[in-house]
Amino acid sequence: MSQILDGRQISKALKQSIADEIRDWTVKPGLAVVRVGNDPASELYVNSKEKACAEVGFYSRKIVLPEDSTQSTLLAVIDELNQDAKIHGILVQLPVPQQIDEQTVLNAIDSRKDVDGFHPMNSGALLNHRRGMPEGILSPCTPRGCLKLIEHTGIPIKGKHAVIIGRSNLVGKPVALLLLYADATVTICHRETKNLKEVCLQADILVAAAGKAHMVTADMVKPGAIVLDVGVSKVDGKTVGDVDFDNVKNVASWITPMPGGTGPMTIACLLENTLIAMKNQN
């Protein structure tokens, strides 16, 4: 039976550390979150980030634009935030409506305020890093949270075989880099991977980030592996992950639940990135 990597509890310690560090600061880290439209999931995510800012004592600003907003309108908002000294981190909640080009928007954010870690300057900095946790670099929040969850197990990453299912810029690629910098041997799998089950069975660390409900079954998991579930899907109105949790928990040594695993760590690492951004700017 697995031990549960409870992201809600583990993230509390990181948030407390951040709150303690800034408690006596006159100027607080500032985070602006911009949402376009009324997608319920996006609204929930934005509200949770606003709540997290309040918990640690950050200054926060939420900007909600109508669904039919033009790209130029959104870019003007970003430009204003880029110039605002009270704002140290800017996050545009994805996805954006189809009339807006996502990459153009992400590129418009000042790279020093890009707390999602998606700007080409930050992606390049992460790619050119060598070894160890990239301190001072604004790396994507979910992969950063994944590394912290793995470290929480107390099992050394060095020399382990890590298998990632998914090759997105959001999770797959950056989590592969972070694991590589921690001296793991890394394999990335995707829809064209042959013999996926056999590859996954080699994993000491398995990160599922494909967005396909319950695709990772117990017979795909090496006994004693650490399993992180990053994928999110809706099945019959219920949020589920890529991992068949109820059965895989009987094989893995550590496993994240869905929800309550990588999600809370993503938000905590967003706060950490905002703090890093403020320090870099000062």
C-alpha positions as CSV (number, residue, x, y, z in Angstrom):
1,M,0.0,0.0,0.0
2,S,1.3,3.4,-1.0
3,Q,2.1,6.4,1.2
4,I,0.1,9.4,0.0
5,L,1.9,12.5,-1.2
6,D,-0.7,14.9,0.1
7,G,-0.1,18.1,-1.8
8,R,-2.4,20.1,0.4
9,Q,-0.3,19.4,3.5
10,I,3.1,19.6,1.8
11,S,2.2,22.9,0.2
12,K,1.2,24.4,3.6
13,A,4.8,24.1,4.7
14,L,6.1,26.0,1.7
15,K,3.5,28.7,2.0
16,Q,4.3,29.1,5.7
17,S,8.0,29.5,4.9
18,I,7.1,32.2,2.4
19,A,4.8,34.0,4.8
20,D,7.5,33.9,7.5
21,E,10.1,35.3,5.2
22,I,8.1,38.4,4.1
23,R,6.2,39.0,7.4
24,D,8.2,42.1,8.3
25,W,8.7,43.4,4.8
26,T,7.4,46.9,4.1
27,V,6.8,46.2,0.4
28,K,5.1,42.8,-0.3
29,P,5.4,40.7,-3.4
30,G,2.6,41.5,-5.8
31,L,0.9,39.1,-8.2
32,A,-1.6,40.0,-10.9
33,V,-3.8,37.3,-12.5
34,V,-5.6,38.1,-15.7
35,R,-8.6,36.0,-16.9
36,V,-10.4,36.4,-20.2
37,G,-14.0,35.1,-20.2
38,N,-16.1,33.2,-17.8
39,D,-14.9,29.6,-18.0
40,P,-15.9,28.0,-14.6
41,A,-12.6,26.1,-14.2
42,S,-10.5,29.1,-14.9
43,E,-12.6,31.1,-12.5
44,L,-12.0,28.5,-9.8
45,Y,-8.2,28.4,-10.4
46,V,-8.0,32.2,-10.3
47,N,-9.9,32.5,-7.1
48,S,-7.7,29.8,-5.5
49,K,-4.6,31.8,-6.4
50,E,-6.1,35.0,-5.0
51,K,-6.9,33.1,-1.8
52,A,-3.3,31.8,-1.6
53,C,-1.9,35.3,-1.9
54,A,-4.0,36.4,1.0
55,E,-2.8,33.5,3.1
56,V,0.8,34.4,2.8
57,G,0.4,38.2,2.8
58,F,1.0,39.0,-0.9
59,Y,-0.5,42.0,-2.6
60,S,-2.8,40.5,-5.3
61,R,-4.8,42.0,-8.2
62,K,-7.4,40.1,-10.3
63,I,-8.4,41.4,-13.7
64,V,-11.3,39.8,-15.5
65,L,-11.9,40.7,-19.2
66,P,-15.0,39.9,-21.2
67,E,-15.0,36.7,-23.4
68,D,-15.1,38.8,-26.6
69,S,-12.1,40.9,-25.6
70,T,-9.6,41.6,-28.5
71,Q,-6.0,40.6,-28.4
72,S,-4.9,44.2,-28.4
73,T,-7.1,44.9,-25.3
74,L,-5.3,42.1,-23.4
75,L,-1.9,43.2,-24.6
76,A,-2.6,46.7,-23.3
77,V,-3.5,45.3,-19.9
78,I,-0.3,43.3,-19.8
79,D,1.8,46.4,-20.9
80,E,0.2,48.3,-18.0
81,L,1.1,45.6,-15.5
82,N,4.6,45.3,-16.9
83,Q,5.1,49.0,-15.9
84,D,3.5,48.7,-12.5
85,A,6.1,48.6,-9.7
86,K,3.6,47.1,-7.3
87,I,3.3,44.0,-9.5
88,H,6.2,41.6,-9.5
89,G,4.5,38.6,-11.1
90,I,2.0,38.4,-14.0
91,L,-0.1,35.4,-14.9
92,V,-2.5,35.1,-17.7
93,Q,-4.9,32.2,-17.0
94,L,-5.0,29.8,-19.9
95,P,-6.7,28.9,-22.1
96,V,-7.6,32.2,-23.7
97,P,-10.4,32.6,-26.2
98,Q,-9.7,31.6,-29.8
99,Q,-9.5,35.2,-31.1
100,I,-6.3,35.6,-29.0
101,D,-3.0,34.1,-29.9
102,E,-1.7,32.4,-26.7
103,Q,2.0,32.6,-27.5
104,T,1.8,36.3,-28.5
105,V,0.3,37.0,-25.1
106,L,2.9,35.0,-23.2
107,N,5.7,36.7,-25.0
108,A,4.3,40.1,-24.1
109,I,4.8,39.5,-20.4
110,D,8.0,41.0,-19.0
111,S,10.2,38.0,-18.6
112,R,11.2,39.2,-15.1
113,K,7.5,39.0,-14.2
114,D,6.7,35.8,-16.0
115,V,5.8,33.7,-12.9
116,D,4.5,30.9,-15.1
117,G,7.9,30.4,-16.6
118,F,6.6,30.3,-20.2
119,H,8.4,33.3,-21.7
120,P,11.2,32.2,-24.1
121,M,13.8,34.0,-22.0
122,N,12.9,31.8,-19.0
123,S,12.5,28.7,-21.0
124,G,15.9,29.3,-22.4
125,A,17.4,29.9,-19.0
126,L,15.9,26.6,-17.8
127,L,17.3,24.7,-20.8
128,N,20.8,26.2,-20.3
129,H,20.9,25.3,-16.6
130,R,23.3,22.5,-15.7
131,R,22.6,20.7,-12.4
132,G,20.6,21.0,-9.3
133,M,17.4,22.9,-8.6
134,P,17.6,26.1,-10.8
135,E,17.5,28.7,-8.1
136,G,16.6,32.2,-9.3
137,I,15.1,30.9,-12.5
138,L,11.4,31.3,-13.1
139,S,10.6,27.7,-14.0
140,P,7.0,26.4,-14.6
141,C,5.1,25.9,-11.4
142,T,3.7,22.4,-11.8
143,P,7.1,20.8,-12.7
144,R,8.7,22.7,-9.8
145,G,5.9,21.3,-7.5
146,C,6.5,17.8,-8.8
147,L,10.2,17.9,-7.8
148,K,9.3,19.1,-4.3
149,L,6.8,16.2,-3.9
150,I,9.5,13.7,-5.0
151,E,12.0,15.3,-2.6
152,H,9.4,15.0,0.2
153,T,9.6,11.2,0.0
154,G,13.2,11.3,1.1
155,I,14.1,8.9,-1.7
156,P,17.2,10.3,-3.6
157,I,16.4,11.1,-7.3
158,K,20.1,10.6,-8.3
159,G,20.5,7.6,-10.5
160,K,16.8,6.8,-10.7
161,H,15.0,6.1,-13.9
162,A,12.2,8.7,-14.4
163,V,9.5,8.2,-17.1
164,I,7.3,11.0,-18.1
165,I,4.1,10.5,-20.1
166,G,3.5,13.7,-22.0
167,R,5.7,16.2,-23.8
168,S,4.0,19.5,-23.3
169,N,5.8,22.8,-22.7
170,L,3.6,23.1,-19.6
171,V,4.7,19.9,-17.8
172,G,6.4,17.2,-19.8
173,K,9.4,19.0,-21.1
174,P,10.2,21.1,-18.1
175,V,9.7,18.3,-15.5
176,A,12.1,16.2,-17.7
177,L,14.7,18.9,-17.4
178,L,14.3,19.3,-13.7
179,L,14.6,15.5,-13.1
180,L,17.7,15.5,-15.5
181,Y,19.3,18.3,-13.4
182,A,18.7,16.1,-10.3
183,D,20.7,13.4,-12.0
184,A,17.9,11.0,-12.9
185,T,17.9,9.1,-16.2
186,V,14.9,10.4,-18.1
187,T,12.6,8.9,-20.7
188,I,9.8,10.9,-22.3
189,C,6.8,9.0,-23.7
190,H,4.1,10.3,-26.0
191,R,1.4,9.1,-28.3
192,E,3.9,7.6,-30.7
193,T,5.8,5.7,-28.1
194,K,5.9,1.9,-28.7
195,N,5.3,-0.5,-25.9
196,L,4.3,2.1,-23.4
197,K,3.6,-0.4,-20.7
198,E,7.0,-1.9,-20.9
199,V,8.7,1.5,-20.7
200,C,6.6,2.5,-17.7
201,L,7.5,-0.7,-15.9
202,Q,11.1,0.5,-15.9
203,A,10.3,3.7,-14.0
204,D,11.4,4.3,-10.4
205,I,9.6,7.7,-10.8
206,L,6.6,7.9,-13.1
207,V,5.0,11.2,-13.9
208,A,1.7,11.0,-15.8
209,A,0.9,14.2,-17.6
210,A,-1.1,13.2,-20.7
211,G,-4.6,14.3,-19.8
212,K,-6.1,10.9,-20.5
213,A,-8.3,9.6,-17.7
214,H,-7.0,6.5,-15.8
215,M,-4.6,5.6,-18.6
216,V,-1.9,4.4,-16.1
217,T,-3.1,1.1,-14.6
218,A,-1.6,-1.1,-11.9
219,D,0.1,-3.5,-14.4
220,M,2.1,-0.5,-15.9
221,V,3.7,0.4,-12.6
222,K,6.9,-1.0,-11.2
223,P,6.4,-2.2,-7.6
224,G,7.8,0.5,-5.2
225,A,7.7,3.3,-7.8
226,I,6.9,6.9,-7.0
227,V,3.9,7.9,-9.0
228,L,2.9,11.5,-9.7
229,D,-0.5,12.2,-11.4
230,V,-0.6,15.6,-13.2
231,G,-3.3,14.9,-15.8
232,V,-6.8,16.3,-15.2
233,S,-10.0,15.0,-16.9
234,K,-13.7,15.2,-16.2
235,V,-15.6,11.8,-16.1
236,D,-19.3,12.0,-15.3
237,G,-18.7,15.4,-13.8
238,K,-16.0,14.2,-11.5
239,T,-12.3,15.3,-11.6
240,V,-10.0,12.4,-12.2
241,G,-6.4,12.0,-13.1
242,D,-4.3,10.0,-15.6
243,V,-3.6,7.3,-12.9
244,D,-6.0,4.6,-11.8
245,F,-5.4,5.6,-8.2
246,D,-7.5,3.0,-6.4
247,N,-5.5,0.1,-8.0
248,V,-2.1,1.8,-8.5
249,K,-1.9,2.7,-4.8
250,N,-1.5,-1.0,-4.1
251,V,1.7,-1.1,-6.2
252,A,3.5,2.2,-5.8
253,S,5.5,3.2,-2.8
254,W,4.3,6.9,-3.0
255,I,1.4,8.3,-5.0
256,T,-0.3,11.7,-5.4
257,P,-4.1,11.8,-5.2
258,M,-6.2,13.6,-7.8
259,P,-7.4,16.1,-6.8
260,G,-5.2,17.2,-3.8
261,G,-1.8,16.2,-5.1
262,T,0.1,18.2,-7.7
263,G,-2.5,21.0,-7.9
264,P,-1.9,22.6,-4.4
265,M,1.9,22.4,-5.0
266,T,1.4,24.3,-8.3
267,I,-0.2,27.2,-6.5
268,A,2.4,27.2,-3.7
269,C,5.2,27.2,-6.3
270,L,3.5,30.1,-8.1
271,L,3.8,32.1,-4.8
272,E,7.5,31.0,-4.6
273,N,8.1,32.2,-8.2
274,T,6.5,35.6,-7.4
275,L,8.9,35.9,-4.4
276,I,11.8,35.0,-6.7
277,A,10.6,37.5,-9.3
278,M,10.5,40.3,-6.7
279,K,14.0,39.4,-5.5
280,N,15.3,39.4,-9.1
281,Q,13.8,42.7,-9.8
282,N,15.3,44.3,-6.7
